[in-house]
Amino acid sequence: ADLVDAAPLGVLAGGAAALAAMWYLLAGRLASGAAQTAEMMRFGVPLTIGAVAIWVVSSADRYLVGWIMDLEAVGLYAPLYRMSMLFSGAVATIVVWWRAESLRKGATWAADRTRRLLAIVLPSTVVAAVIVWWPLSYFLEGVVEYPQAQLRAVVAWLLLSVVFWVAANVILSPLVAASDVKSSAVAWTVAAVVNIMLNFVLIPGFGLPGAAAATAAAQATAAFLGWRSLRHFSNPVRRAVVE
């Protein structure tokens, strides 16, 4: 038990040691030495933090369901989550394409077209989620022994979380293309904190639907914060500084 409790500290210590070693090894081998290494760290550290936060947003609910409820609840929730997330795989093509286009054509081009893309993508994704919801719920009712109303609520919240996930990634892609990885890291880190806090509030009161709702709320938080950062970037004076 003591080793398990100490594991997160070990991971943090190992990460810090790896960053220190990377700094030491790179500083003497890059053309600009420490200055170039600092620039790499400035870009890489927020990117790493953001990646960890995204993992928390997409995974914390299952861990906290097991902690707050029991392992049997995880066994019920896991197939509901995995099957519902097949929908994210179906719409991921949009996200991947937009990320590539943002990097290829530049942050300004992408920022100017984000609102137009969202006006097309979000309604389409919502309609697709509504169409998928009933047959997916019906299928899962034959796989998972769980109250029908709650099962359908879980699936609905998870499909909604995919809609917000698409929005967050579309909005944040121009910022990443502008090398503003800090805004992306902040958005996903706050979303991760919101996810964890809401899980502790909603799971005891609502069970598995509460966990799914926490995931949707976290994705919505990332989208909202990303939108605020994108509006700030779209300011002509700010854009000139960033680019």
Accessible surface in RSA format (square Angstrom, percent):
REM  Atomic radii and reference values for relative SASA: ProtOr
REM  Chains: A
REM  Algorithm: Lee & Richards
REM  Probe-radius: 1.40
REM  Slices: 20
REM RES _ NUM      All-atoms   Total-Side   Main-Chain    Non-polar    All polar
REM                ABS   REL    ABS   REL    ABS   REL    ABS   REL    ABS   REL
RES ALA A   1   107.56  98.9  61.49  94.9  46.07 104.8  67.85  95.5  39.72 105.2
RES ASP A   2   120.95  84.7 113.20 112.7   7.75  18.3  37.28  87.7  83.67  83.4
RES LEU A   3   156.81  87.3 149.38 106.9   7.43  18.7 149.84 105.2   6.97  18.8
RES VAL A   4   111.04  73.1 104.17  94.3   6.87  16.6 107.37  93.3   3.68  10.0
RES ASP A   5   107.88  75.6  87.34  86.9  20.54  48.6  34.14  80.4  73.74  73.5
RES ALA A   6    48.01  44.1  42.48  65.6   5.53  12.6  45.07  63.5   2.95   7.8
RES ALA A   7    52.10  47.9  41.07  63.4  11.03  25.1  51.02  71.8   1.09   2.9
RES PRO A   8    80.99  59.0  74.14  67.6   6.84  24.9  80.32  66.3   0.67   4.2
RES LEU A   9   124.88  69.5 121.53  86.9   3.35   8.4 122.01  85.7   2.87   7.7
RES GLY A  10    44.62  55.0   0.00   N/A  44.62  55.0  35.17  96.5   9.45  21.2
RES VAL A  11   111.58  73.4 100.88  91.3  10.69  25.8 107.63  93.5   3.94  10.7
RES LEU A  12   126.60  70.5 118.54  84.8   8.06  20.3 121.41  85.3   5.19  14.0
RES ALA A  13    63.78  58.6  50.62  78.1  13.16  29.9  59.25  83.4   4.53  12.0
RES GLY A  14    40.25  49.6   0.00   N/A  40.25  49.6  34.48  94.6   5.77  12.9
RES GLY A  15    35.97  44.4   0.00   N/A  35.97  44.4  33.20  91.1   2.78   6.2
RES ALA A  16    61.95  57.0  51.22  79.0  10.73  24.4  55.31  77.9   6.64  17.6
RES ALA A  17    62.31  57.3  49.84  76.9  12.47  28.4  58.13  81.9   4.18  11.1
RES ALA A  18    57.17  52.6  45.94  70.9  11.23  25.5  54.07  76.1   3.10   8.2
RES LEU A  19    77.87  43.4  76.83  55.0   1.04   2.6  77.14  54.2   0.73   2.0
RES ALA A  20    64.05  58.9  50.53  78.0  13.52  30.8  59.29  83.5   4.77  12.6
RES ALA A  21    50.21  46.2  42.46  65.5   7.75  17.6  49.78  70.1   0.44   1.2
RES MET A  22    88.78  46.0  84.33  55.8   4.45  10.6  70.42  59.9  18.36  24.3
RES TRP A  23   102.67  41.2 102.67  49.7   0.00   0.0  82.31  43.9  20.36  33.0
RES TYR A  24   172.63  80.6 161.63  92.0  11.00  28.6 116.45  87.5  56.18  69.3
RES LEU A  25    92.61  51.6  92.61  66.3   0.00   0.0  92.61  65.0   0.00   0.0
RES LEU A  26    44.67  24.9  44.67  32.0   0.00   0.0  44.67  31.4   0.00   0.0
RES ALA A  27    23.96  22.0  18.06  27.9   5.90  13.4  18.20  25.6   5.76  15.3
RES GLY A  28    70.89  87.4   0.00   N/A  70.89  87.4  36.71 100.8  34.17  76.5
RES ARG A  29   180.47  75.8 145.05  73.9  35.42  84.3  60.23  82.3 120.24  72.9
RES LEU A  30    47.49  26.4  34.65  24.8  12.83  32.3  37.02  26.0  10.46  28.2
RES ALA A  31   110.28 101.4  59.56  91.9  50.72 115.4  73.34 103.3  36.94  97.9
RES SER A  32    70.86  59.9  48.39  64.6  22.47  51.8  25.16  53.6  45.70  64.0
RES GLY A  33    16.90  20.8   0.00   N/A  16.90  20.8  15.93  43.7   0.98   2.2
RES ALA A  34    53.86  49.5  47.20  72.8   6.66  15.1  47.36  66.7   6.51  17.2
RES ALA A  35    72.18  66.4  54.45  84.0  17.73  40.3  63.04  88.8   9.14  24.2
RES GLN A  36    66.41  37.1  61.65  45.1   4.76  11.3  21.20  45.1  45.21  34.3
RES THR A  37     0.11   0.1   0.11   0.1   0.00   0.0   0.11   0.1   0.00   0.0
RES ALA A  38    43.41  39.9  38.16  58.9   5.25  11.9  39.36  55.4   4.05  10.7
RES GLU A  39    89.96  51.6  87.19  66.0   2.76   6.6  47.05  91.0  42.90  35.0
RES MET A  40    87.36  45.2  76.13  50.4  11.23  26.7  78.22  66.5   9.14  12.1
RES MET A  41    27.52  14.3  25.84  17.1   1.68   4.0  18.48  15.7   9.04  12.0
RES ARG A  42   128.07  53.8 115.43  58.8  12.64  30.1  74.67 102.0  53.40  32.4
RES PHE A  43    70.98  35.5  70.98  44.0   0.00   0.0  70.98  43.0   0.00   0.0
RES GLY A  44    25.55  31.5   0.00   N/A  25.55  31.5  24.93  68.4   0.63   1.4
RES VAL A  45    49.16  32.4  46.68  42.3   2.49   6.0  48.67  42.3   0.50   1.4
RES PRO A  46    23.93  17.4  23.04  21.0   0.89   3.2  23.67  19.5   0.26   1.6
RES LEU A  47    84.77  47.2  80.59  57.7   4.18  10.5  82.32  57.8   2.45   6.6
RES THR A  48    84.65  60.2  79.72  80.8   4.93  11.7  58.61  78.7  26.04  39.4
RES ILE A  49    86.66  49.3  84.22  62.7   2.44   5.9  85.71  61.7   0.95   2.6
RES GLY A  50     4.43   5.5   0.00   N/A   4.43   5.5   4.43  12.2   0.00   0.0
RES ALA A  51    60.16  55.3  48.23  74.4  11.93  27.1  51.86  73.0   8.29  22.0
RES VAL A  52    86.34  56.8  83.19  75.3   3.15   7.6  86.32  75.0   0.02   0.1
RES ALA A  53     5.85   5.4   3.16   4.9   2.69   6.1   5.71   8.0   0.14   0.4
RES ILE A  54    65.43  37.2  65.16  48.5   0.27   0.6  65.16  46.9   0.27   0.7
RES TRP A  55   136.52  54.8 132.27  64.0   4.24  10.0 112.86  60.2  23.65  38.4
RES VAL A  56    25.92  17.1  25.81  23.4   0.11   0.3  25.92  22.5   0.00   0.0
RES VAL A  57     0.65   0.4   0.63   0.6   0.02   0.0   0.63   0.5   0.02   0.0
RES SER A  58    36.96  31.2  36.55  48.8   0.41   1.0  25.92  55.2  11.04  15.5
RES SER A  59    11.76   9.9  11.74  15.7   0.02   0.1   3.11   6.6   8.65  12.1
RES ALA A  60    10.07   9.3   5.73   8.8   4.34   9.9  10.07  14.2   0.00   0.0
RES ASP A  61     0.08   0.1   0.08   0.1   0.00   0.0   0.01   0.0   0.07   0.1
RES ARG A  62    51.66  21.7  49.95  25.5   1.70   4.1  18.50  25.3  33.16  20.1
RES TYR A  63   145.58  68.0 132.97  75.7  12.62  32.8  99.90  75.1  45.68  56.3
RES LEU A  64    16.73   9.3  16.73  12.0   0.00   0.0  16.73  11.8   0.00   0.0
RES VAL A  65     0.00   0.0   0.00   0.0   0.00   0.0   0.00   0.0   0.00   0.0
RES GLY A  66    16.76  20.7   0.00   N/A  16.76  20.7   5.73  15.7  11.02  24.7
RES TRP A  67   187.04  75.1 161.37  78.1  25.68  60.3 137.60  73.4  49.44  80.2
RES ILE A  68    50.45  28.7  20.90  15.6  29.56  71.2  25.97  18.7  24.49  66.5
RES MET A  69    75.69  39.2  47.34  31.3  28.35  67.5  54.65  46.5  21.04  27.9
RES ASP A  70    74.13  51.9  69.66  69.3   4.48  10.6  32.86  77.3  41.27  41.2
RES LEU A  71   147.36  82.1 138.36  99.0   9.00  22.6 138.55  97.3   8.81  23.7
RES GLU A  72   133.36  76.6 119.60  90.5  13.77  32.8  48.59  94.0  84.78  69.2
RES ALA A  73     5.42   5.0   4.15   6.4   1.27   2.9   5.17   7.3   0.25   0.7
RES VAL A  74    36.27  23.9  36.26  32.8   0.01   0.0  36.27  31.5   0.00   0.0
RES GLY A  75    48.97  60.4   0.00   N/A  48.97  60.4  35.25  96.7  13.72  30.7
RES LEU A  76    44.02  24.5  43.80  31.3   0.22   0.6  43.96  30.9   0.06   0.2
RES TYR A  77     0.00   0.0   0.00   0.0   0.00   0.0   0.00   0.0   0.00   0.0
RES ALA A  78    24.46  22.5  24.46  37.7   0.00   0.0  24.46  34.4   0.00   0.0
RES PRO A  79    38.63  28.2  34.60  31.5   4.02  14.6  38.49  31.8   0.14   0.9
RES LEU A  80     0.00   0.0   0.00   0.0   0.00   0.0   0.00   0.0   0.00   0.0
RES TYR A  81    13.54   6.3  13.54   7.7   0.00   0.0   8.25   6.2   5.29   6.5
RES ARG A  82   162.16  68.1 154.63  78.8   7.53  17.9  49.83  68.1 112.32  68.1
RES MET A  83    54.83  28.4  53.45  35.4   1.38   3.3  25.98  22.1  28.85  38.2
RES SER A  84     0.00   0.0   0.00   0.0   0.00   0.0   0.00   0.0   0.00   0.0
RES MET A  85    40.86  21.2  35.61  23.6   5.26  12.5  20.35  17.3  20.52  27.2
RES LEU A  86   114.97  64.0 105.15  75.2   9.82  24.7 107.54  75.5   7.43  20.0
RES PHE A  87    13.81   6.9   7.65   4.7   6.16  16.0  12.39   7.5   1.42   4.1
RES SER A  88    23.69  20.0  23.19  31.0   0.49   1.1   8.16  17.4  15.53  21.8
RES GLY A  89    50.50  62.3   0.00   N/A  50.50  62.3  34.84  95.6  15.67  35.1
RES ALA A  90    76.45  70.3  41.23  63.6  35.22  80.1  53.79  75.8  22.66  60.0
RES VAL A  91    14.00   9.2  12.82  11.6   1.18   2.8  14.00  12.2   0.00   0.0
RES ALA A  92    26.72  24.6  26.69  41.2   0.04   0.1  26.72  37.6   0.00   0.0
RES THR A  93   100.28  71.3  94.78  96.1   5.50  13.1  70.24  94.3  30.04  45.4
RES ILE A  94    53.34  30.4  51.23  38.2   2.11   5.1  53.34  38.4   0.00   0.0
RES VAL A  95     2.20   1.4   1.89   1.7   0.30   0.7   2.07   1.8   0.12   0.3
RES VAL A  96    92.60  60.9  91.64  83.0   0.97   2.3  91.89  79.8   0.72   1.9
RES TRP A  97   120.86  48.5 114.64  55.5   6.22  14.6 102.09  54.4  18.77  30.5
RES TRP A  98     3.90   1.6   3.90   1.9   0.00   0.0   3.90   2.1   0.00   0.0
RES ARG A  99   104.16  43.7 103.16  52.6   1.00   2.4  35.19  48.1  68.97  41.8
RES ALA A 100    54.15  49.8  45.99  71.0   8.17  18.6  51.63  72.7   2.52   6.7
RES GLU A 101    20.24  11.6  20.24  15.3   0.00   0.0   0.90   1.7  19.34  15.8
RES SER A 102     0.34   0.3   0.34   0.4   0.00   0.0   0.34   0.7   0.00   0.0
RES LEU A 103   119.57  66.6  93.84  67.1  25.73  64.7  95.11  66.8  24.46  65.8
RES ARG A 104   165.51  69.5 128.98  65.8  36.53  87.0  72.05  98.5  93.46  56.6
RES LYS A 105    94.46  46.1  66.91  41.1  27.55  65.6  35.52  32.0  58.93  62.8
RES GLY A 106    27.07  33.4   0.00   N/A  27.07  33.4  26.82  73.6   0.25   0.6
RES ALA A 107     6.64   6.1   2.33   3.6   4.32   9.8   2.33   3.3   4.32  11.4
RES THR A 108    42.92  30.5  42.47  43.1   0.45   1.1  41.07  55.2   1.86   2.8
RES TRP A 109    57.60  23.1  52.34  25.3   5.26  12.4  45.67  24.4  11.93  19.3
RES ALA A 110     0.00   0.0   0.00   0.0   0.00   0.0   0.00   0.0   0.00   0.0
RES ALA A 111    10.83  10.0   0.00   0.0  10.83  24.6   0.04   0.1  10.79  28.6
RES ASP A 112    79.99  56.0  52.52  52.3  27.47  64.9  23.96  56.4  56.03  55.9
RES ARG A 113    82.15  34.5  81.72  41.7   0.43   1.0  14.81  20.2  67.34  40.8
RES THR A 114     0.52   0.4   0.52   0.5   0.00   0.0   0.52   0.7   0.00   0.0
RES ARG A 115   159.74  67.1 157.97  80.5   1.77   4.2  66.45  90.8  93.28  56.5
RES ARG A 116   159.98  67.2 152.97  78.0   7.01  16.7  63.02  86.1  96.96  58.8
RES LEU A 117    23.24  12.9  21.06  15.1   2.18   5.5  22.71  15.9   0.54   1.4
RES LEU A 118    18.18  10.1  17.31  12.4   0.87   2.2  17.49  12.3   0.70   1.9
RES ALA A 119    70.11  64.5  45.27  69.9  24.84  56.5  56.17  79.1  13.95  36.9
RES ILE A 120   109.41  62.3 103.94  77.4   5.47  13.2 108.32  78.0   1.09   3.0
RES VAL A 121     8.10   5.3   6.65   6.0   1.45   3.5   8.10   7.0   0.00   0.0
RES LEU A 122    52.20  29.1  52.10  37.3   0.09   0.2  52.20  36.7   0.00   0.0
RES PRO A 123    72.05  52.5  65.25  59.5   6.80  24.7  71.81  59.3   0.24   1.5
RES SER A 124    63.90  54.0  51.65  68.9  12.25  28.2  36.81  78.4  27.09  38.0
RES THR A 125     3.60   2.6   0.99   1.0   2.61   6.2   2.61   3.5   0.99   1.5
RES VAL A 126    67.11  44.2  66.65  60.3   0.47   1.1  67.11  58.3   0.00   0.0
RES VAL A 127    85.65  56.4  84.16  76.2   1.49   3.6  85.65  74.4   0.00   0.0
RES ALA A 128    33.30  30.6  29.90  46.1   3.41   7.8  33.30  46.9   0.00   0.0
RES ALA A 129     9.49   8.7   8.67  13.4   0.82   1.9   9.09  12.8   0.40   1.1
RES VAL A 130   100.09  65.9  92.37  83.6   7.73  18.6  94.79  82.4   5.30  14.4
RES ILE A 131   117.62  66.9 106.53  79.4  11.09  26.7 113.18  81.5   4.44  12.0
RES VAL A 132    48.46  31.9  46.79  42.4   1.67   4.0  48.44  42.1   0.02   0.1
RES TRP A 133    80.14  32.2  80.14  38.8   0.00   0.0  80.14  42.7   0.00   0.0
RES TRP A 134   127.55  51.2 127.49  61.7   0.06   0.1 114.86  61.2  12.70  20.6
RES PRO A 135    67.04  48.9  61.38  56.0   5.65  20.6  62.67  51.7   4.37  27.1
RES LEU A 136    21.68  12.1  16.95  12.1   4.73  11.9  21.27  14.9   0.41   1.1
RES SER A 137     0.02   0.0   0.02   0.0   0.00   0.0   0.02   0.0   0.00   0.0
RES TYR A 138   136.35  63.7 131.41  74.8   4.94  12.9  82.99  62.4  53.36  65.8
RES PHE A 139   108.31  54.2 100.76  62.4   7.55  19.7 106.45  64.5   1.87   5.3
RES LEU A 140     0.32   0.2   0.32   0.2   0.00   0.0   0.32   0.2   0.00   0.0
RES GLU A 141    47.38  27.2  24.08  18.2  23.30  55.5  17.96  34.7  29.43  24.0
RES GLY A 142    73.44  90.6   0.00   N/A  73.44  90.6  37.88 103.9  35.56  79.6
RES VAL A 143    87.20  57.4  55.67  50.4  31.53  76.0  60.65  52.7  26.55  72.0
RES VAL A 144     8.64   5.7   3.83   3.5   4.81  11.6   7.02   6.1   1.62   4.4
RES GLU A 145   163.91  94.1 141.98 107.4  21.94  52.2  63.27 122.4 100.64  82.2
RES TYR A 146    42.36  19.8  20.77  11.8  21.59  56.2  21.37  16.1  20.99  25.9
RES PRO A 147    75.75  55.2  63.00  57.4  12.75  46.4  75.06  62.0   0.69   4.3
RES GLN A 148   101.39  56.7  93.26  68.2   8.13  19.4  23.59  50.2  77.80  59.0
RES ALA A 149    80.15  73.7  65.26 100.7  14.89  33.9  71.55 100.8   8.60  22.8
RES GLN A 150    72.86  40.7  71.45  52.2   1.41   3.4  21.95  46.7  50.91  38.6
RES LEU A 151     0.02   0.0   0.02   0.0   0.00   0.0   0.02   0.0   0.00   0.0
RES ARG A 152    58.51  24.6  58.18  29.7   0.33   0.8  13.55  18.5  44.96  27.2
RES ALA A 153    34.19  31.4  26.73  41.3   7.46  17.0  33.59  47.3   0.61   1.6
RES VAL A 154     0.00   0.0   0.00   0.0   0.00   0.0   0.00   0.0   0.00   0.0
RES VAL A 155     0.00   0.0   0.00   0.0   0.00   0.0   0.00   0.0   0.00   0.0
RES ALA A 156    43.65  40.1  35.81  55.3   7.84  17.8  38.77  54.6   4.88  12.9
RES TRP A 157   100.48  40.3  99.51  48.2   0.97   2.3  82.35  43.9  18.13  29.4
RES LEU A 158     0.00   0.0   0.00   0.0   0.00   0.0   0.00   0.0   0.00   0.0
RES LEU A 159     3.37   1.9   3.37   2.4   0.00   0.0   3.37   2.4   0.00   0.0
RES LEU A 160    63.69  35.5  61.40  43.9   2.29   5.8  63.11  44.3   0.58   1.6
RES SER A 161     2.57   2.2   2.36   3.1   0.21   0.5   0.13   0.3   2.45   3.4
RES VAL A 162     2.08   1.4   1.42   1.3   0.66   1.6   2.08   1.8   0.00   0.0
RES VAL A 163     8.21   5.4   8.21   7.4   0.00   0.0   8.21   7.1   0.00   0.0
RES PHE A 164    61.38  30.7  61.38  38.0   0.00   0.0  61.38  37.2   0.00   0.0
RES TRP A 165    53.75  21.6  53.75  26.0   0.00   0.0  38.29  20.4  15.45  25.1
RES VAL A 166     0.00   0.0   0.00   0.0   0.00   0.0   0.00   0.0   0.00   0.0
RES ALA A 167     5.58   5.1   5.58   8.6   0.00   0.0   5.58   7.9   0.00   0.0
RES ALA A 168     0.00   0.0   0.00   0.0   0.00   0.0   0.00   0.0   0.00   0.0
RES ASN A 169     8.97   6.2   7.05   6.8   1.92   4.6   1.24   3.0   7.73   7.5
RES VAL A 170     0.24   0.2   0.00   0.0   0.24   0.6   0.24   0.2   0.00   0.0
RES ILE A 171     8.21   4.7   8.21   6.1   0.00   0.0   8.21   5.9   0.00   0.0
RES LEU A 172     6.04   3.4   6.04   4.3   0.00   0.0   6.04   4.2   0.00   0.0
RES SER A 173     7.74   6.5   1.97   2.6   5.77  13.3   4.46   9.5   3.27   4.6
RES PRO A 174     0.00   0.0   0.00   0.0   0.00   0.0   0.00   0.0   0.00   0.0
RES LEU A 175     0.04   0.0   0.04   0.0   0.00   0.0   0.04   0.0   0.00   0.0
RES VAL A 176    48.36  31.8  44.35  40.2   4.01   9.7  44.35  38.5   4.01  10.9
RES ALA A 177    25.03  23.0   0.77   1.2  24.26  55.2   0.92   1.3  24.12  63.9
RES ALA A 178    13.89  12.8   0.01   0.0  13.88  31.6   7.26  10.2   6.63  17.6
RES SER A 179    52.34  44.2  48.62  64.9   3.72   8.6  16.00  34.1  36.34  50.9
RES ASP A 180    20.16  14.1  14.63  14.6   5.53  13.1   7.58  17.8  12.58  12.5
RES VAL A 181     2.73   1.8   1.86   1.7   0.87   2.1   1.86   1.6   0.87   2.4
RES LYS A 182   143.79  70.1 143.23  87.9   0.56   1.3  85.20  76.7  58.59  62.4
RES SER A 183    21.25  18.0  15.73  21.0   5.52  12.7   4.49   9.6  16.76  23.5
RES SER A 184    15.78  13.3  15.78  21.1   0.00   0.0   2.31   4.9  13.48  18.9
RES ALA A 185     7.70   7.1   6.66  10.3   1.04   2.4   7.03   9.9   0.67   1.8
RES VAL A 186    74.70  49.2  72.16  65.3   2.54   6.1  74.70  64.9   0.00   0.0
RES ALA A 187     0.89   0.8   0.59   0.9   0.29   0.7   0.72   1.0   0.16   0.4
RES TRP A 188     5.14   2.1   5.14   2.5   0.00   0.0   1.55   0.8   3.59   5.8
RES THR A 189    50.62  36.0  50.62  51.3   0.00   0.0  49.26  66.2   1.36   2.1
RES VAL A 190    59.66  39.3  57.95  52.5   1.71   4.1  59.66  51.8   0.00   0.0
RES ALA A 191     0.00   0.0   0.00   0.0   0.00   0.0   0.00   0.0   0.00   0.0
RES ALA A 192     8.08   7.4   8.08  12.5   0.00   0.0   8.08  11.4   0.00   0.0
RES VAL A 193    76.77  50.5  75.80  68.6   0.97   2.3  76.77  66.7   0.00   0.0
RES VAL A 194    39.02  25.7  37.65  34.1   1.37   3.3  39.02  33.9   0.00   0.0
RES ASN A 195     0.00   0.0   0.00   0.0   0.00   0.0   0.00   0.0   0.00   0.0
RES ILE A 196    66.74  38.0  66.74  49.7   0.00   0.0  66.74  48.1   0.00   0.0
RES MET A 197   119.11  61.7 115.63  76.5   3.48   8.3 100.34  85.3  18.77  24.9
RES LEU A 198    50.82  28.3  50.82  36.4   0.00   0.0  50.82  35.7   0.00   0.0
RES ASN A 199     0.00   0.0   0.00   0.0   0.00   0.0   0.00   0.0   0.00   0.0
RES PHE A 200    87.55  43.8  76.50  47.4  11.04  28.7  76.57  46.4  10.98  31.4
RES VAL A 201    99.76  65.6  85.58  77.5  14.18  34.2  90.03  78.2   9.73  26.4
RES LEU A 202    36.21  20.2  36.21  25.9   0.00   0.0  36.21  25.4   0.00   0.0
RES ILE A 203     2.57   1.5   0.00   0.0   2.57   6.2   0.00   0.0   2.57   7.0
RES PRO A 204    88.91  64.8  49.79  45.4  39.11 142.2  58.08  48.0  30.82 191.6
RES GLY A 205    57.73  71.2   0.00   N/A  57.73  71.2  27.91  76.6  29.83  66.8
RES PHE A 206   133.27  66.7 118.60  73.5  14.67  38.2 127.38  77.2   5.89  16.8
RES GLY A 207    14.07  17.3   0.00   N/A  14.07  17.3  11.69  32.1   2.37   5.3
RES LEU A 208     0.32   0.2   0.32   0.2   0.00   0.0   0.32   0.2   0.00   0.0
RES PRO A 209    15.86  11.6  15.27  13.9   0.59   2.2  15.62  12.9   0.24   1.5
RES GLY A 210     2.40   3.0   0.00   N/A   2.40   3.0   2.40   6.6   0.00   0.0
RES ALA A 211     0.00   0.0   0.00   0.0   0.00   0.0   0.00   0.0   0.00   0.0
RES ALA A 212     0.00   0.0   0.00   0.0   0.00   0.0   0.00   0.0   0.00   0.0
RES ALA A 213    14.81  13.6  13.19  20.4   1.62   3.7  13.19  18.6   1.62   4.3
RES ALA A 214     0.00   0.0   0.00   0.0   0.00   0.0   0.00   0.0   0.00   0.0
RES THR A 215     2.20   1.6   2.20   2.2   0.00   0.0   2.20   3.0   0.00   0.0
RES ALA A 216     1.12   1.0   1.06   1.6   0.05   0.1   1.12   1.6   0.00   0.0
RES ALA A 217    35.10  32.3  26.16  40.4   8.94  20.3  33.36  47.0   1.75   4.6
RES ALA A 218     0.00   0.0   0.00   0.0   0.00   0.0   0.00   0.0   0.00   0.0
RES GLN A 219    13.41   7.5  13.41   9.8   0.00   0.0   0.00   0.0  13.41  10.2
RES ALA A 220    29.12  26.8  25.28  39.0   3.84   8.7  25.89  36.5   3.22   8.5
RES THR A 221    29.02  20.6  24.12  24.4   4.90  11.7  15.28  20.5  13.74  20.8
RES ALA A 222     0.00   0.0   0.00   0.0   0.00   0.0   0.00   0.0   0.00   0.0
RES ALA A 223     9.97   9.2   9.32  14.4   0.66   1.5   9.62  13.6   0.35   0.9
RES PHE A 224   121.75  60.9 115.38  71.5   6.37  16.6 121.32  73.6   0.42   1.2
RES LEU A 225    36.85  20.5  35.53  25.4   1.32   3.3  35.53  24.9   1.32   3.6
RES GLY A 226     0.01   0.0   0.00   N/A   0.01   0.0   0.01   0.0   0.00   0.0
RES TRP A 227    59.95  24.1  59.95  29.0   0.00   0.0  45.52  24.3  14.43  23.4
RES ARG A 228   146.90  61.7 138.98  70.8   7.92  18.9  30.66  41.9 116.25  70.5
RES SER A 229    29.55  25.0  21.70  29.0   7.86  18.1   8.06  17.2  21.49  30.1
RES LEU A 230     5.45   3.0   5.45   3.9   0.00   0.0   5.45   3.8   0.00   0.0
RES ARG A 231   157.23  66.0 143.56  73.2  13.67  32.6  27.84  38.1 129.39  78.4
RES HIS A 232   110.54  60.4 103.20  71.7   7.34  18.8  75.65  78.0  34.89  40.6
RES PHE A 233     1.99   1.0   1.78   1.1   0.21   0.6   1.96   1.2   0.03   0.1
RES SER A 234    42.56  36.0  30.87  41.2  11.69  26.9  24.58  52.3  17.98  25.2
RES ASN A 235    71.16  49.1  64.96  62.8   6.20  14.9  12.74  30.7  58.41  56.5
RES PRO A 236   105.33  76.8  95.33  86.9  10.00  36.3  99.60  82.2   5.73  35.6
RES VAL A 237   114.27  75.2 109.96  99.5   4.31  10.4 114.06  99.1   0.21   0.6
RES ARG A 238    76.82  32.3  73.18  37.3   3.64   8.7  15.16  20.7  61.65  37.4
RES ARG A 239    42.94  18.0  42.94  21.9   0.00   0.0  14.02  19.2  28.91  17.5
RES ALA A 240    77.66  71.4  49.99  77.1  27.67  62.9  59.75  84.1  17.92  47.5
RES VAL A 241   114.04  75.0  85.80  77.7  28.24  68.0  92.87  80.7  21.17  57.4
RES VAL A 242    40.50  26.6  11.13  10.1  29.37  70.8  17.89  15.5  22.61  61.3
RES GLU A 243   114.33  65.6  49.79  37.7  64.54 153.7  45.29  87.6  69.04  56.4
END  Absolute sums over single chains surface
CHAIN  1 A    13106.2      11079.1       2027.1       9479.6       3626.7
END  Absolute sums over all chains
TOTAL         13106.2      11079.1       2027.1       9479.6       3626.7
